[in-house]
Amino acid sequence: MKAIVNVYLKQGVLDPQGKATLHALESLGFTGVKDVRIGKQIVLELDASNATEAKAEVEKMSQTLLANTVIEDYNIEIVQ
Amino acid sequence: MKAIVNVYLKQGVLDPQGKATLHALESLGFTGVKDVRIGKQIVLELDASNATEAKAEVEKMSQTLLANTVIEDYNIEIVQ
């Protein structure tokens, strides 16, 4: 079973990597971009058969390691 | 209009950040994880009205700046 965890900065938290990308896009001539935010996409290959249990386990992993919940939010998607 | 670009390392390219995360999860007692791969999720706020044109534009951005196509693959999703 595969789990995808998207970790992104909370609204209002400054994203310097996103800002740098926005300016780089502008200087390359891409003028239609208003904002860029950059997050992480973590793909986990799990040894689990039950999607509900897998999601609960990945929730725990996100809380303890994958996301810094002070400044980041995350969402979990179970596939297959 | 919002575009989401997921950038991930190609199959076969070593992912040290993913490996480190896998070992950290194991040492925290999460034993059911077989593999971890870490990619980027880039969220772009676009000044566009047409989804097809927006996707073509984001495709160009991905090729020129957002992804290193030698070692990375990407997929584009247009939302709203």
Backbone of each chain as nested JSON, in Angstrom:
{
  "chains": [
    {"id": "A", "residues": [
      {"number": 1, "name": "MET", "atoms": {"N": [0.832, -1.196, 0.0], "CA": [0.0, 0.0, 0.0], "C": [0.873, 1.254, 0.0]}},
      {"number": 2, "name": "LYS", "atoms": {"N": [0.408, 2.268, -0.719], "CA": [1.194, 3.49, -0.85], "C": [0.461, 4.631, -0.165]}},
      {"number": 3, "name": "ALA", "atoms": {"N": [1.199, 5.452, 0.583], "CA": [0.614, 6.635, 1.211], "C": [1.368, 7.867, 0.725]}},
      {"number": 4, "name": "ILE", "atoms": {"N": [0.627, 8.913, 0.414], "CA": [1.241, 10.169, -0.009], "C": [0.933, 11.227, 1.042]}},
      {"number": 5, "name": "VAL", "atoms": {"N": [1.974, 11.821, 1.615], "CA": [1.793, 12.89, 2.597], "C": [2.29, 14.196, 1.976]}},
      {"number": 6, "name": "ASN", "atoms": {"N": [1.392, 15.14, 1.828], "CA": [1.781, 16.465, 1.347], "C": [1.96, 17.381, 2.546]}},
      {"number": 7, "name": "VAL", "atoms": {"N": [3.166, 17.911, 2.703], "CA": [3.475, 18.792, 3.824], "C": [3.713, 20.191, 3.274]}},
      {"number": 8, "name": "TYR", "atoms": {"N": [2.977, 21.164, 3.785], "CA": [3.121, 22.527, 3.263], "C": [3.096, 23.527, 4.411]}},
      {"number": 9, "name": "LEU", "atoms": {"N": [3.73, 24.664, 4.194], "CA": [3.774, 25.717, 5.211], "C": [2.373, 26.252, 5.451]}},
      {"number": 10, "name": "LYS", "atoms": {"N": [2.068, 26.555, 6.719], "CA": [0.777, 27.138, 7.051], "C": [0.621, 28.505, 6.395]}},
      {"number": 11, "name": "GLN", "atoms": {"N": [-0.626, 28.85, 6.114], "CA": [-0.954, 30.179, 5.592], "C": [-0.336, 31.223, 6.523]}},
      {"number": 12, "name": "GLY", "atoms": {"N": [0.346, 32.191, 5.97], "CA": [0.919, 33.256, 6.796], "C": [2.381, 33.037, 7.145]}},
      {"number": 13, "name": "VAL", "atoms": {"N": [2.847, 31.794, 7.013], "CA": [4.276, 31.536, 7.269], "C": [5.055, 31.886, 6.006]}},
      {"number": 14, "name": "LEU", "atoms": {"N": [6.096, 32.674, 6.157], "CA": [6.899, 33.129, 5.026], "C": [7.564, 31.946, 4.318]}},
      {"number": 15, "name": "ASP", "atoms": {"N": [7.552, 31.97, 2.993], "CA": [8.128, 30.885, 2.203], "C": [9.21, 31.444, 1.27]}},
      {"number": 16, "name": "PRO", "atoms": {"N": [10.44, 31.592, 1.771], "CA": [11.511, 32.2, 0.968], "C": [11.835, 31.41, -0.299]}},
      {"number": 17, "name": "GLN", "atoms": {"N": [11.722, 30.079, -0.221], "CA": [11.999, 29.236, -1.389], "C": [10.97, 29.518, -2.491]}},
      {"number": 18, "name": "GLY", "atoms": {"N": [9.709, 29.673, -2.068], "CA": [8.648, 30.01, -3.015], "C": [8.85, 31.388, -3.62]}},
      {"number": 19, "name": "LYS", "atoms": {"N": [9.231, 32.347, -2.792], "CA": [9.466, 33.714, -3.27], "C": [10.605, 33.744, -4.287]}},
      {"number": 20, "name": "ALA", "atoms": {"N": [11.688, 33.019, -3.992], "CA": [12.83, 32.964, -4.909], "C": [12.412, 32.364, -6.243]}},
      {"number": 21, "name": "THR", "atoms": {"N": [11.581, 31.317, -6.186], "CA": [11.095, 30.676, -7.408], "C": [10.222, 31.636, -8.207]}},
      {"number": 22, "name": "LEU", "atoms": {"N": [9.365, 32.395, -7.502], "CA": [8.507, 33.375, -8.159], "C": [9.343, 34.407, -8.919]}},
      {"number": 23, "name": "HIS", "atoms": {"N": [10.381, 34.918, -8.256], "CA": [11.231, 35.917, -8.915], "C": [12.003, 35.317, -10.087]}},
      {"number": 24, "name": "ALA", "atoms": {"N": [12.449, 34.086, -9.933], "CA": [13.163, 33.414, -11.026], "C": [12.235, 33.226, -12.224]}},
      {"number": 25, "name": "LEU", "atoms": {"N": [10.978, 32.849, -11.962], "CA": [10.005, 32.677, -13.053], "C": [9.765, 34.009, -13.763]}},
      {"number": 26, "name": "GLU", "atoms": {"N": [9.622, 35.071, -12.972], "CA": [9.407, 36.399, -13.565], "C": [10.579, 36.804, -14.454]}},
      {"number": 27, "name": "SER", "atoms": {"N": [11.797, 36.568, -13.953], "CA": [12.963, 36.981, -14.734], "C": [13.143, 36.115, -15.981]}},
      {"number": 28, "name": "LEU", "atoms": {"N": [12.476, 34.954, -16.006], "CA": [12.501, 34.113, -17.21], "C": [11.373, 34.487, -18.174]}},
      {"number": 29, "name": "GLY", "atoms": {"N": [10.545, 35.458, -17.787], "CA": [9.496, 35.923, -18.686], "C": [8.108, 35.355, -18.392]}},
      {"number": 30, "name": "PHE", "atoms": {"N": [7.968, 34.57, -17.339], "CA": [6.644, 34.043, -16.967], "C": [5.965, 35.073, -16.069]}},
      {"number": 31, "name": "THR", "atoms": {"N": [5.167, 35.928, -16.688], "CA": [4.615, 37.074, -15.956], "C": [3.261, 36.782, -15.306]}},
      {"number": 32, "name": "GLY", "atoms": {"N": [2.63, 35.685, -15.664], "CA": [1.276, 35.418, -15.157], "C": [1.224, 34.71, -13.814]}},
      {"number": 33, "name": "VAL", "atoms": {"N": [2.341, 34.671, -13.087], "CA": [2.355, 33.962, -11.813], "C": [2.199, 34.957, -10.657]}},
      {"number": 34, "name": "LYS", "atoms": {"N": [1.215, 34.733, -9.801], "CA": [0.969, 35.664, -8.696], "C": [1.655, 35.223, -7.404]}},
      {"number": 35, "name": "ASP", "atoms": {"N": [1.72, 33.92, -7.188], "CA": [2.341, 33.424, -5.961], "C": [2.838, 31.999, -6.151]}},
      {"number": 36, "name": "VAL", "atoms": {"N": [3.897, 31.664, -5.429], "CA": [4.433, 30.297, -5.462], "C": [4.662, 29.85, -4.024]}},
      {"number": 37, "name": "ARG", "atoms": {"N": [4.186, 28.661, -3.689], "CA": [4.456, 28.069, -2.372], "C": [5.06, 26.694, -2.626]}},
      {"number": 38, "name": "ILE", "atoms": {"N": [6.103, 26.367, -1.874], "CA": [6.759, 25.078, -2.084], "C": [6.649, 24.2, -0.841]}},
      {"number": 39, "name": "GLY", "atoms": {"N": [6.14, 23.005, -1.044], "CA": [6.011, 22.048, 0.041], "C": [6.728, 20.758, -0.288]}},
      {"number": 40, "name": "LYS", "atoms": {"N": [6.554, 19.775, 0.575], "CA": [7.179, 18.473, 0.37], "C": [6.111, 17.444, 0.046]}},
      {"number": 41, "name": "GLN", "atoms": {"N": [6.44, 16.51, -0.822], "CA": [5.544, 15.381, -1.047], "C": [6.305, 14.112, -0.669]}},
      {"number": 42, "name": "ILE", "atoms": {"N": [5.814, 13.445, 0.373], "CA": [6.491, 12.259, 0.891], "C": [5.686, 11.032, 0.495]}},
      {"number": 43, "name": "VAL", "atoms": {"N": [6.315, 10.122, -0.244], "CA": [5.625, 8.912, -0.688], "C": [6.152, 7.727, 0.111]}},
      {"number": 44, "name": "LEU", "atoms": {"N": [5.262, 7.088, 0.862], "CA": [5.648, 5.965, 1.727], "C": [5.119, 4.659, 1.146]}},
      {"number": 45, "name": "GLU", "atoms": {"N": [5.994, 3.666, 1.078], "CA": [5.574, 2.322, 0.67], "C": [5.345, 1.533, 1.954]}},
      {"number": 46, "name": "LEU", "atoms": {"N": [4.095, 1.134, 2.187], "CA": [3.746, 0.53, 3.472], "C": [3.445, -0.959, 3.363]}},
      {"number": 47, "name": "ASP", "atoms": {"N": [3.758, -1.644, 4.448], "CA": [3.51, -3.069, 4.584], "C": [2.182, -3.241, 5.31]}},
      {"number": 48, "name": "ALA", "atoms": {"N": [1.084, -2.8, 4.711], "CA": [-0.2, -2.841, 5.414], "C": [-1.284, -3.309, 4.461]}},
      {"number": 49, "name": "SER", "atoms": {"N": [-2.33, -3.911, 5.024], "CA": [-3.41, -4.403, 4.173], "C": [-4.677, -3.571, 4.346]}},
      {"number": 50, "name": "ASN", "atoms": {"N": [-4.779, -2.877, 5.497], "CA": [-5.99, -2.144, 5.813], "C": [-5.756, -0.629, 5.661]}},
      {"number": 51, "name": "ALA", "atoms": {"N": [-6.53, -0.004, 4.783], "CA": [-6.325, 1.418, 4.484], "C": [-6.564, 2.309, 5.705]}},
      {"number": 52, "name": "THR", "atoms": {"N": [-7.555, 1.946, 6.528], "CA": [-7.875, 2.765, 7.71], "C": [-6.725, 2.736, 8.711]}},
      {"number": 53, "name": "GLU", "atoms": {"N": [-6.202, 1.51, 8.974], "CA": [-5.059, 1.377, 9.892], "C": [-3.835, 2.095, 9.332]}},
      {"number": 54, "name": "ALA", "atoms": {"N": [-3.62, 1.94, 8.026], "CA": [-2.469, 2.583, 7.383], "C": [-2.55, 4.09, 7.562]}},
      {"number": 55, "name": "LYS", "atoms": {"N": [-3.731, 4.643, 7.357], "CA": [-3.898, 6.089, 7.481], "C": [-3.617, 6.558, 8.91]}},
      {"number": 56, "name": "ALA", "atoms": {"N": [-4.087, 5.78, 9.896], "CA": [-3.851, 6.127, 11.298], "C": [-2.352, 6.114, 11.609]}},
      {"number": 57, "name": "GLU", "atoms": {"N": [-1.664, 5.103, 11.062], "CA": [-0.213, 4.974, 11.28], "C": [0.535, 6.153, 10.638]}},
      {"number": 58, "name": "VAL", "atoms": {"N": [0.144, 6.498, 9.427], "CA": [0.807, 7.599, 8.72], "C": [0.511, 8.939, 9.411]}},
      {"number": 59, "name": "GLU", "atoms": {"N": [-0.674, 9.042, 9.987], "CA": [-1.04, 10.227, 10.772], "C": [-0.054, 10.393, 11.942]}},
      {"number": 60, "name": "LYS", "atoms": {"N": [0.231, 9.276, 12.628], "CA": [1.182, 9.308, 13.746], "C": [2.582, 9.704, 13.269]}},
      {"number": 61, "name": "MET", "atoms": {"N": [3.004, 9.117, 12.117], "CA": [4.328, 9.447, 11.554], "C": [4.417, 10.93, 11.231]}},
      {"number": 62, "name": "SER", "atoms": {"N": [3.329, 11.477, 10.678], "CA": [3.319, 12.894, 10.295], "C": [3.455, 13.776, 11.518]}},
      {"number": 63, "name": "GLN", "atoms": {"N": [2.725, 13.406, 12.583], "CA": [2.755, 14.192, 13.816], "C": [4.137, 14.15, 14.464]}},
      {"number": 64, "name": "THR", "atoms": {"N": [4.777, 12.984, 14.453], "CA": [6.032, 12.846, 15.191], "C": [7.268, 13.205, 14.371]}},
      {"number": 65, "name": "LEU", "atoms": {"N": [7.229, 12.999, 13.063], "CA": [8.459, 13.196, 12.286], "C": [8.291, 13.984, 10.989]}},
      {"number": 66, "name": "LEU", "atoms": {"N": [7.296, 13.636, 10.186], "CA": [7.266, 14.151, 8.81], "C": [6.957, 15.643, 8.711]}},
      {"number": 67, "name": "ALA", "atoms": {"N": [6.103, 16.136, 9.606], "CA": [5.752, 17.554, 9.548], "C": [6.141, 18.254, 10.842]}},
      {"number": 68, "name": "ASN", "atoms": {"N": [6.514, 19.495, 10.733], "CA": [6.705, 20.345, 11.904], "C": [5.392, 21.097, 12.091]}},
      {"number": 69, "name": "THR", "atoms": {"N": [4.548, 20.576, 12.991], "CA": [3.17, 21.081, 13.075], "C": [3.058, 22.502, 13.628]}},
      {"number": 70, "name": "VAL", "atoms": {"N": [4.175, 23.06, 14.087], "CA": [4.155, 24.458, 14.508], "C": [3.962, 25.373, 13.284]}},
      {"number": 71, "name": "ILE", "atoms": {"N": [4.665, 25.042, 12.21], "CA": [4.602, 25.908, 11.024], "C": [4.032, 25.209, 9.791]}},
      {"number": 72, "name": "GLU", "atoms": {"N": [3.817, 23.887, 9.874], "CA": [3.385, 23.164, 8.678], "C": [2.052, 22.434, 8.881]}},
      {"number": 73, "name": "ASP", "atoms": {"N": [1.3, 22.344, 7.802], "CA": [0.111, 21.502, 7.757], "C": [0.399, 20.329, 6.826]}},
      {"number": 74, "name": "TYR", "atoms": {"N": [-0.443, 19.308, 6.885], "CA": [-0.233, 18.172, 5.985], "C": [-1.568, 17.522, 5.652]}},
      {"number": 75, "name": "ASN", "atoms": {"N": [-1.586, 16.825, 4.539], "CA": [-2.726, 15.951, 4.269], "C": [-2.224, 14.592, 3.807]}},
      {"number": 76, "name": "ILE", "atoms": {"N": [-3.027, 13.58, 4.092], "CA": [-2.616, 12.194, 3.824], "C": [-3.571, 11.57, 2.82]}},
      {"number": 77, "name": "GLU", "atoms": {"N": [-2.98, 10.873, 1.851], "CA": [-3.78, 10.209, 0.823], "C": [-3.282, 8.757, 0.746]}},
      {"number": 78, "name": "ILE", "atoms": {"N": [-4.209, 7.818, 0.854], "CA": [-3.812, 6.414, 0.733], "C": [-4.179, 5.94, -0.668]}},
      {"number": 79, "name": "VAL", "atoms": {"N": [-3.215, 5.377, -1.39], "CA": [-3.509, 4.873, -2.735], "C": [-3.239, 3.371, -2.814]}},
      {"number": 80, "name": "GLN", "atoms": {"N": [-3.906, 2.701, -3.728], "CA": [-3.836, 1.237, -3.954], "C": [-4.458, 0.443, -2.819]}}
    ]},
    {"id": "B", "residues": [
      {"number": 1, "name": "MET", "atoms": {"N": [-6.484, 30.98, -10.906], "CA": [-6.345, 29.546, -11.146], "C": [-5.105, 29.01, -10.433]}},
      {"number": 2, "name": "LYS", "atoms": {"N": [-5.204, 27.809, -9.9], "CA": [-4.113, 27.225, -9.129], "C": [-3.55, 26.014, -9.879]}},
      {"number": 3, "name": "ALA", "atoms": {"N": [-2.231, 25.912, -9.908], "CA": [-1.603, 24.738, -10.518], "C": [-0.703, 24.072, -9.491]}},
      {"number": 4, "name": "ILE", "atoms": {"N": [-0.774, 22.753, -9.438], "CA": [0.084, 22.004, -8.525], "C": [1.059, 21.173, -9.353]}},
      {"number": 5, "name": "VAL", "atoms": {"N": [2.352, 21.38, -9.114], "CA": [3.373, 20.599, -9.807], "C": [4.065, 19.703, -8.785]}},
      {"number": 6, "name": "ASN", "atoms": {"N": [3.948, 18.415, -8.976], "CA": [4.659, 17.464, -8.117], "C": [5.94, 17.05, -8.822]}},
      {"number": 7, "name": "VAL", "atoms": {"N": [7.07, 17.315, -8.178], "CA": [8.374, 16.993, -8.754], "C": [8.994, 15.885, -7.914]}},
      {"number": 8, "name": "TYR", "atoms": {"N": [9.36, 14.782, -8.556], "CA": [9.918, 13.664, -7.789], "C": [11.09, 13.056, -8.554]}},
      {"number": 9, "name": "LEU", "atoms": {"N": [11.996, 12.458, -7.806], "CA": [13.169, 11.827, -8.414], "C": [12.742, 10.649, -9.278]}},
      {"number": 10, "name": "LYS", "atoms": {"N": [13.42, 10.486, -10.416], "CA": [13.119, 9.353, -11.29], "C": [13.415, 8.036, -10.581]}},
      {"number": 11, "name": "GLN", "atoms": {"N": [12.675, 7.011, -10.978], "CA": [12.916, 5.658, -10.485], "C": [14.398, 5.324, -10.704]}},
      {"number": 12, "name": "GLY", "atoms": {"N": [15.069, 4.823, -9.698], "CA": [16.47, 4.434, -9.858], "C": [17.448, 5.49, -9.366]}},
      {"number": 13, "name": "VAL", "atoms": {"N": [16.989, 6.737, -9.231], "CA": [17.861, 7.783, -8.704], "C": [17.837, 7.697, -7.179]}},
      {"number": 14, "name": "LEU", "atoms": {"N": [19.018, 7.659, -6.585], "CA": [19.145, 7.528, -5.134], "C": [18.513, 8.723, -4.417]}},
      {"number": 15, "name": "ASP", "atoms": {"N": [17.766, 8.443, -3.343], "CA": [17.085, 9.503, -2.593], "C": [17.561, 9.482, -1.128]}},
      {"number": 16, "name": "PRO", "atoms": {"N": [18.692, 10.14, -0.831], "CA": [19.254, 10.088, 0.53], "C": [18.323, 10.672, 1.587]}},
      {"number": 17, "name": "GLN", "atoms": {"N": [17.547, 11.701, 1.213], "CA": [16.608, 12.304, 2.152], "C": [15.512, 11.287, 2.52]}},
      {"number": 18, "name": "GLY", "atoms": {"N": [15.052, 10.554, 1.528], "CA": [14.05, 9.51, 1.771], "C": [14.616, 8.398, 2.639]}},
      {"number": 19, "name": "LYS", "atoms": {"N": [15.858, 7.987, 2.335], "CA": [16.503, 6.916, 3.111], "C": [16.662, 7.33, 4.575]}},
      {"number": 20, "name": "ALA", "atoms": {"N": [17.086, 8.565, 4.804], "CA": [17.264, 9.077, 6.171], "C": [15.933, 9.065, 6.915]}},
      {"number": 21, "name": "THR", "atoms": {"N": [14.868, 9.471, 6.21], "CA": [13.535, 9.483, 6.811], "C": [13.091, 8.062, 7.153]}},
      {"number": 22, "name": "LEU", "atoms": {"N": [13.355, 7.123, 6.244], "CA": [13.008, 5.72, 6.482], "C": [13.687, 5.208, 7.751]}},
      {"number": 23, "name": "HIS", "atoms": {"N": [14.989, 5.497, 7.899], "CA": [15.712, 5.036, 9.085], "C": [15.208, 5.719, 10.357]}},
      {"number": 24, "name": "ALA", "atoms": {"N": [14.877, 7.008, 10.244], "CA": [14.341, 7.732, 11.407], "C": [12.998, 7.136, 11.83]}},
      {"number": 25, "name": "LEU", "atoms": {"N": [12.153, 6.797, 10.859], "CA": [10.85, 6.191, 11.171], "C": [11.052, 4.842, 11.867]}},
      {"number": 26, "name": "GLU", "atoms": {"N": [12.002, 4.06, 11.345], "CA": [12.293, 2.755, 11.944], "C": [12.752, 2.911, 13.387]}},
      {"number": 27, "name": "SER", "atoms": {"N": [13.633, 3.867, 13.614], "CA": [14.149, 4.041, 14.979], "C": [13.088, 4.603, 15.915]}},
      {"number": 28, "name": "LEU", "atoms": {"N": [12.023, 5.169, 15.369], "CA": [10.9, 5.628, 16.195], "C": [9.873, 4.516, 16.425]}},
      {"number": 29, "name": "GLY", "atoms": {"N": [10.119, 3.359, 15.835], "CA": [9.242, 2.218, 16.065], "C": [8.214, 1.965, 14.964]}},
      {"number": 30, "name": "PHE", "atoms": {"N": [8.279, 2.727, 13.88], "CA": [7.371, 2.481, 12.745], "C": [8.015, 1.426, 11.842]}},
      {"number": 31, "name": "THR", "atoms": {"N": [7.624, 0.174, 12.065], "CA": [8.329, -0.912, 11.388], "C": [7.693, -1.313, 10.047]}},
      {"number": 32, "name": "GLY", "atoms": {"N": [6.498, -0.835, 9.796], "CA": [5.781, -1.265, 8.589], "C": [6.094, -0.479, 7.329]}},
      {"number": 33, "name": "VAL", "atoms": {"N": [7.179, 0.308, 7.348], "CA": [7.487, 1.131, 6.178], "C": [8.572, 0.452, 5.346]}},
      {"number": 34, "name": "LYS", "atoms": {"N": [8.312, 0.256, 4.055], "CA": [9.281, -0.421, 3.202], "C": [10.179, 0.554, 2.453]}},
      {"number": 35, "name": "ASP", "atoms": {"N": [9.608, 1.689, 2.064], "CA": [10.405, 2.668, 1.316], "C": [9.821, 4.069, 1.483]}},
      {"number": 36, "name": "VAL", "atoms": {"N": [10.688, 5.054, 1.423], "CA": [10.251, 6.458, 1.484], "C": [10.936, 7.223, 0.353]}},
      {"number": 37, "name": "ARG", "atoms": {"N": [10.164, 7.982, -0.404], "CA": [10.728, 8.865, -1.432], "C": [10.198, 10.264, -1.155]}},
      {"number": 38, "name": "ILE", "atoms": {"N": [11.075, 11.248, -1.242], "CA": [10.647, 12.612, -0.951], "C": [10.781, 13.498, -2.185]}},
      {"number": 39, "name": "GLY", "atoms": {"N": [9.688, 14.148, -2.52], "CA": [9.682, 15.059, -3.667], "C": [9.216, 16.43, -3.247]}},
      {"number": 40, "name": "LYS", "atoms": {"N": [9.039, 17.309, -4.241], "CA": [8.577, 18.66, -3.977], "C": [7.171, 18.825, -4.51]}},
      {"number": 41, "name": "GLN", "atoms": {"N": [6.376, 19.61, -3.79], "CA": [5.067, 19.978, -4.311], "C": [5.042, 21.503, -4.449]}},
      {"number": 42, "name": "ILE", "atoms": {"N": [4.955, 21.961, -5.684], "CA": [4.996, 23.401, -5.964], "C": [3.59, 23.868, -6.324]}},
      {"number": 43, "name": "VAL", "atoms": {"N": [3.07, 24.813, -5.551], "CA": [1.726, 25.329, -5.793], "C": [1.834, 26.735, -6.375]}},
      {"number": 44, "name": "LEU", "atoms": {"N": [1.338, 26.894, -7.596], "CA": [1.428, 28.179, -8.296], "C": [0.057, 28.828, -8.37]}},
      {"number": 45, "name": "GLU", "atoms": {"N": [-0.002, 30.109, -8.027], "CA": [-1.229, 30.898, -8.181], "C": [-1.098, 31.638, -9.504]}},
      {"number": 46, "name": "LEU", "atoms": {"N": [-1.972, 31.304, -10.452], "CA": [-1.818, 31.844, -11.802], "C": [-2.89, 32.86, -12.157]}},
      {"number": 47, "name": "ASP", "atoms": {"N": [-2.478, 33.79, -12.991], "CA": [-3.347, 34.836, -13.507], "C": [-3.863, 34.38, -14.876]}},
      {"number": 48, "name": "ALA", "atoms": {"N": [-4.621, 33.302, -14.908], "CA": [-5.046, 32.749, -16.202], "C": [-6.511, 32.344, -16.127]}},
      {"number": 49, "name": "SER", "atoms": {"N": [-7.174, 32.349, -17.259], "CA": [-8.589, 31.994, -17.277], "C": [-8.825, 30.651, -17.948]}},
      {"number": 50, "name": "ASN", "atoms": {"N": [-7.87, 30.261, -18.794], "CA": [-8.046, 29.054, -19.585], "C": [-7.147, 27.926, -19.052]}},
      {"number": 51, "name": "ALA", "atoms": {"N": [-7.754, 26.821, -18.645], "CA": [-6.998, 25.728, -18.025], "C": [-5.988, 25.097, -18.976]}},
      {"number": 52, "name": "THR", "atoms": {"N": [-6.353, 24.995, -20.251], "CA": [-5.451, 24.368, -21.228], "C": [-4.195, 25.221, -21.424]}},
      {"number": 53, "name": "GLU", "atoms": {"N": [-4.414, 26.55, -21.567], "CA": [-3.265, 27.458, -21.716], "C": [-2.414, 27.463, -20.455]}},
      {"number": 54, "name": "ALA", "atoms": {"N": [-3.077, 27.476, -19.293], "CA": [-2.368, 27.471, -18.012], "C": [-1.479, 26.239, -17.919]}},
      {"number": 55, "name": "LYS", "atoms": {"N": [-2.017, 25.09, -18.317], "CA": [-1.25, 23.845, -18.222], "C": [-0.027, 23.894, -19.141]}},
      {"number": 56, "name": "ALA", "atoms": {"N": [-0.202, 24.448, -20.337], "CA": [0.914, 24.569, -21.291], "C": [2.001, 25.48, -20.717]}},
      {"number": 57, "name": "GLU", "atoms": {"N": [1.575, 26.576, -20.085], "CA": [2.515, 27.531, -19.485], "C": [3.29, 26.869, -18.33]}},
      {"number": 58, "name": "VAL", "atoms": {"N": [2.568, 26.154, -17.483], "CA": [3.204, 25.485, -16.341], "C": [4.14, 24.373, -16.822]}},
      {"number": 59, "name": "GLU", "atoms": {"N": [3.78, 23.736, -17.915], "CA": [4.638, 22.722, -18.532], "C": [5.989, 23.353, -18.908]}},
      {"number": 60, "name": "LYS", "atoms": {"N": [5.927, 24.556, -19.508], "CA": [7.158, 25.266, -19.891], "C": [7.979, 25.639, -18.652]}},
      {"number": 61, "name": "MET", "atoms": {"N": [7.281, 26.13, -17.602], "CA": [7.97, 26.492, -16.35], "C": [8.684, 25.277, -15.762]}},
      {"number": 62, "name": "SER", "atoms": {"N": [7.998, 24.122, -15.805], "CA": [8.568, 22.907, -15.228], "C": [9.82, 22.495, -15.984]}},
      {"number": 63, "name": "GLN", "atoms": {"N": [9.74, 22.579, -17.32], "CA": [10.882, 22.184, -18.15], "C": [12.084, 23.109, -17.929]}},
      {"number": 64, "name": "THR", "atoms": {"N": [11.811, 24.419, -17.779], "CA": [12.927, 25.363, -17.714], "C": [13.451, 25.61, -16.301]}},
      {"number": 65, "name": "LEU", "atoms": {"N": [12.574, 25.52, -15.292], "CA": [13.033, 25.891, -13.95], "C": [12.643, 24.911, -12.839]}},
      {"number": 66, "name": "LEU", "atoms": {"N": [11.389, 24.495, -12.812], "CA": [10.898, 23.799, -11.613], "C": [11.479, 22.406, -11.418]}},
      {"number": 67, "name": "ALA", "atoms": {"N": [11.714, 21.694, -12.514], "CA": [12.252, 20.335, -12.391], "C": [13.594, 20.228, -13.091]}},
      {"number": 68, "name": "ASN", "atoms": {"N": [14.458, 19.41, -12.562], "CA": [15.702, 19.054, -13.24], "C": [15.404, 17.75, -13.98]}},
      {"number": 69, "name": "THR", "atoms": {"N": [15.082, 17.879, -15.278], "CA": [14.549, 16.714, -16.019], "C": [15.578, 15.613, -16.246]}},
      {"number": 70, "name": "VAL", "atoms": {"N": [16.829, 15.862, -15.905], "CA": [17.835, 14.796, -15.995], "C": [17.548, 13.729, -14.929]}},
      {"number": 71, "name": "ILE", "atoms": {"N": [17.205, 14.179, -13.728], "CA": [17.002, 13.225, -12.642], "C": [15.58, 13.237, -12.071]}},
      {"number": 72, "name": "GLU", "atoms": {"N": [14.76, 14.204, -12.513], "CA": [13.43, 14.315, -11.92], "C": [12.304, 14.203, -12.952]}},
      {"number": 73, "name": "ASP", "atoms": {"N": [11.193, 13.661, -12.514], "CA": [9.962, 13.665, -13.292], "C": [8.977, 14.598, -12.605]}},
      {"number": 74, "name": "TYR", "atoms": {"N": [7.922, 14.962, -13.316], "CA": [6.917, 15.828, -12.688], "C": [5.542, 15.538, -13.266]}},
      {"number": 75, "name": "ASN", "atoms": {"N": [4.526, 15.899, -12.512], "CA": [3.178, 15.923, -13.082], "C": [2.492, 17.218, -12.679]}},
      {"number": 76, "name": "ILE", "atoms": {"N": [1.594, 17.647, -13.554], "CA": [0.93, 18.935, -13.377], "C": [-0.565, 18.719, -13.208]}},
      {"number": 77, "name": "GLU", "atoms": {"N": [-1.13, 19.43, -12.247], "CA": [-2.553, 19.327, -11.973], "C": [-3.095, 20.763, -11.909]}},
      {"number": 78, "name": "ILE", "atoms": {"N": [-4.133, 21.036, -12.672], "CA": [-4.735, 22.372, -12.634], "C": [-6.005, 22.277, -11.786]}},
      {"number": 79, "name": "VAL", "atoms": {"N": [-6.116, 23.141, -10.773], "CA": [-7.32, 23.13, -9.94], "C": [-8.04, 24.474, -10.011]}},
      {"number": 80, "name": "GLN", "atoms": {"N": [-9.322, 24.473, -9.759], "CA": [-10.226, 25.637, -9.817], "C": [-10.477, 26.123, -11.229]}}
    ]}
  ]
}
